[in-house]
Amino acid sequence: MNVANRGKQPSLAQLRAFAAVSEHLHFRDAAAAIGMSQPALSGAVSALEEALGVQLLERTTRKVLLSPAGERLAVRAKAVLDAVGELLEEAEAVRAPFTGVLRLGVIPTVAPYLLPSVLRLVHERYPDLDLQVHEEQTSSLLEGLAGGRLDLLLLAVPLGVPGVTELPLFDEDFVLVTYDDHWLGGRQDIPREALRELPLLLLDEGHCLRDQALDICREAGRTEGAPVTTTAAGLSTLVQLVAGGLGVTLLPRTAVQVETGRNLDLATGYFADPAPARRVALAMRTGGARQGEFEQFAGALREALGDLPVRVLHDGGLTPSAVLPAASAGAAAAG
């Protein structure tokens, strides 16, 4: 290549002109194919030859032939133009909402009970959305969101994390799950104070539901010395331990039917108003490129939750978690 031309870069217009000529081997036909005048086409090919420092065409009065260099570079030019076309198609897909990949992170105490609603919503309303679900604990989900590994989270809030915006979906009560002949089984007006001395079974460290349950117990006046047995990694194991008479536990109301519905050795009791509750929300990076899309998704998901035993927050709005009180944010962020 001529040293004087080494700094020049071919333009896409030049590559399109050359690709058209290499295909048609005729300037008039090539110009018509790409909607260009014949003089402009000829000038674009000449400019490309100058930029590359090689002769691409052999021009005669009767026909156009590719030079040996032109034959090799025509393949490259087509590959470049194909890649640019794919880039533009991908950009169009990104601009279109609810298309492409959505990497959704969900905590274990939400996933089994809300995913049917989420999956049904995506299938019916957003068929072009490639939903990928990742079930992890809250700390791992937040790391994934901050690092770009995840796009959107479904979890208990408040989080108290700067740079994360919450889209509240609903509040749900906690339910006391006991073995069948427990004195609180079947009650509809259990006072919170009943939690002070009960043998409580909880999830392992790291689950936000464990920390929420402990906060509820502390608010009820339970002392630090009251017995708490921690032996379960998941809610299904937890309720089996309750059915075996080892203690009682607290479940979010969305989990009750799934976890207790087929076990005759279990009973449920409901707290007097105001019952202890948790809030579930979507969480996203504040100011992210897909914020408007995720706000629409939250609104659609609220509408899809009508069959669940929750209090849907139709006016959920945007809540930057960084401004929430630190004391209330701690429990949700822990799990």
Secondary structure, 3 states (H helix, E strand, C coil): CCHHHCCCCCCHHHHHHHHHHHHHCCHHHHHHHCCCCHHHHHHHHHHHHHHHCCCCEEECCCCEEECHHHHHHHHHHHHHHHHHHHHHHHHHHHHCCCCEEEEEEECCCCHHHHHHHHHHHHHHHCCCEEEEEEECCHHHHHHHHHHCCCCEEEEEECCCCCCEEEEEEEEEEEEEEEECCCCCCCCCCECHHHHHCCCEEEECCCCHHHHHHHHHHHHCCCCCCCCEEEEECCHHHHHHHHHCCCCEEEEEHHHHHHHHCCCCCEEEEEECCCCCEEEEEEEEECCCCCHHHHHHHHHHHHHHCCCCCCEECCCCCCEEHHHCCHHHHHHHHCC
